[in-house]
Amino acid sequence: MSKPAEFIQPPNTLRLKVGGAGFGGIDAAAIARAEAALKDLSSQFGEWLNDEVNKMDAARAEIRTKGATAETLKDLYLRAHDLKGLGATYEFPIVTHISASLCKLIDDHARMQAPLFLVDAHIDAIKAMVRDSIREDTHPVGRVLVMELESRTTEHLATL
């Protein structure tokens, strides 16, 4: 005689981690405190963003000095990747957008074939956006720059 099938229902631990009915949910007070802390720090965003842009520009200077090597381009990629993550946080989503395009251009598989004039165009665009306080890609100049950089990047990558 065979035993009847037994169904085991594992506990829903995801619900415990993210909250849900009967599990306390998300602490709204903690979120409010985090938002207030971020607002307090926002006065420093401009300085921090400029620091990151300067680091990226220094990485570009290394390419000009030492040449476009796997090492120098990787350093530039890491700086662009940092800006991709920080742009929106620092209230410059257009910097995130342009940095994402630059990252795509100099990603691992395409790094050594990246045309340096297009790398320069991305960096110069980021610097101009920060300098002129163009924060969104809805700005007429910002929109044209983003579209052109993405178009040129896509065209280049299609040739690889």
Disulfide bonds with the S-S distance in Angstrom:
none
